[in-house]
Amino acid sequence: MNDSNSSPMPISRQIRYQKQCRDNWKEKALQKQQKIREYVQLTRSLKKSRDNWKTRAKQAEQRVKDLEQQLANLSSSDSDSDLDNQDLSDRIAHHHYSLSTISLTVQQIITVGHSYRGVAKTMGLLSPKFSLDSPHYSSIKSWVERIGLYELQRPKEKRDDWIYLIDLTLELGNSKALVIYGIPHTFWLTQILPKKRALKHTDGQILALEVTTSATSDWIHSVLESVSQQVGTPLQIISDHASNLRKAIQLFQAHHCHVISTYDVTHAMANLLKKQLFKDDIFQNFLSDCHHCRLQVQQTELAFASPPPQRTQCRFFNLDPLLRWANSVIRYSLSFFSPLIPNLHQLKLLNRFFDKFTWVFSYHKLIRFWTYLIQLTRTLEKQLKIHGLNSSSISLFQQRLSSLQLPTFLHPFKQQLLTYLHNEVSLVSDHTLLPTTDVLESLFGRYKYFSQRSPLKELRSLLLTIPLSTVNFTNQYITDALTTIRADDLSQWVHHTFGQSMLSKRQAFFST
């Protein structure tokens, strides 16, 4: 702006001009303020819109993730739904492990014969692949014994046609266990005998398992009376005719005269063989020579031809393999052994063979006689175990003997077999009866297979594997067993039945 004193424009005009400039600037300032307000409003609107779309985008992203998860779940819906249903029904109250895990471990022990620690390791190997739990071996032991105790104590059906199979087993110490295995005569007659098969463990039940240090006939008789009151008076009792068992059964028959007592055919035949052969010094020499021969050849190239090992107990139950071996050595010539040992010179093989096996030929005639004895006993055993014991057993056995064409020197032994058969048939009446306790002996064998792993083979809670071996496992049965028998119940039964263990006594003895 020019100085007013030097400007040629009049003052009034200058004032109007300045006023007009002021108004122009003021209008421009107002326009700028309005523009700023519009920009502010637009920015605020854009920010609101942006926030809205951002929220919607996040919601959409989360929805996509949820849908993807649902799709993944649907892809395994079949197996997952089965597992979900199983989770609801595959649990036992107050138990951490699933019912399927418990069932699998217990059946590995009883059916397969694995050890507790072996099953625990097996479950550990299977758990990552099959989604199975891996229990500790002590838990497995507890399940086995609790289910075994449940089977022993659960009420059995009361009926009047039970067949009692009765016997005693023992281990280290002076304790003995009396076991009574029962099977209904009607079931055996209709379901087992027509199939001509042996009894399976699961065909019957353990009716009693009692432990004592004095297995007298009076005590056994009291057990028989107690069991008969619970499940019914038996039709038949089968035993090995040990003196205490035989007298106890006679005491029982005095009050129950209709009960039939049967002498187990397997034990009867073994006892007849024992009477025939035990007094024979030559046969004892033969057994001794077999034992020494086994020791001589078991570390040589002829080890495959060594005699089979002999049983330390009940040797006359299992003479068949030994006599088959002797007959094979006599029958086979040197030409049979040559291809089996090709690296050995034939002359040297001849010397080795005669050095180790010549002694067998000196028993040639007697081996033939002993083989006939075994054949006679096995013929009678097979007949009775297939067809049962009945009034026609004698005639059927005589027919079988006539087809064998036995030499005359066997007639005295044959007469002993017929005497046994006459005695048993005279008690049969019009029944067809079970003649053997083989299934009970098999249960004892299974129990001893388990007990041999124990540090001391004494009668303890492992006895519960005997009743457990007769169980047909189902989920409902295992659930009932584990909900009925607690760990405290098992401990109380073990303490009441056995008292302090031999192992704990031994540890206390050596700790002083």
Secondary structure, DSSP 8 states (H G I E B T S, - for coil): ---TTT-SS-HHHHHHHHHHHHHHHHHHHHHHHHHHHHHHHHHHHHHHHHHHHHHHHHHHHHHHHHHHHHHHHHHTHHHHHHHHHHHHHSB-TT-SSBHHHHHHHHHIIIII---HHHHHHHHHHHHHHHT-----HHHHHHHHHHHHHHHHHS-----S-EEEEEEEEE-BSS-EEEEEEEEEHHHIIIIIGGGT----GGGSEEEEEEEES---HHHHHHHHHHHHHHH---SEEEE---HHHHHHHHHHHHH-TT-EEEE-HHHHHHHHHHHHHTT-HHHHHHHHHHHHHHHHHTTSTTGGGS-----SSSGGG--HHHHHHHHHHHH--HHHHGGGSTTS-HHHHHHHHHHHHHHHHTTHHHHHHHHHHHHHHHHHHHHHHHH-B-TTHHHHHHHHHHHHT--GGGHHHHHHHHHHHHHHHTTTTT--B----HHHHHHHHHHHHHHTTSSS-BSSGGGGHHHHTT----HHHHHHHHHHS-HHHHHHHHHHHH-S-HHHHHHHHHH-
